[in-house]
């Protein structure tokens, strides 16, 4: 009799443990996704002289960034690239010390941590009106003297500069305030949003020859 009762108790205990294990092994339902919120803007600012090693006789260039926004926005149920504002100003001093200032009207800012791609078009002057120009910035966390930036001419074919692509930041910091990249996550894209229109390629070919 004792053997029968003991066996029954053991069997019940084993079933209870098995049931508990099966319950514990069941996957938990995922937490509900947070509701989409308006993304903050990214910011790329600063002023520095950099060294352009490809021109050893006249290597200094100055770039001043005041760029804010995002790479795209969602408008009327569709992704539209170009959701930024601001300017990039740059000075390419001549061999006799003369200054040659150019300006870019910013329409694109994308960040990833301390790295940014900034793009826009020329209003005319040093470059033909409408020419697409793109910049990259690395705001090095070690300090201003480690900052780097790149631009879409010189060592890059400027005829095919694209809004969403830039060269590696190939110039090195010389002097100035340095650069600041304030990262922002990409904008939320609601379900069912249409993709962007196909971007034209090599938009500068006709302008730059």
Order of alpha helices (4+ residues) and beta strands (2+ residues): alpha-beta-beta-beta-beta-beta-beta-beta-beta-alpha
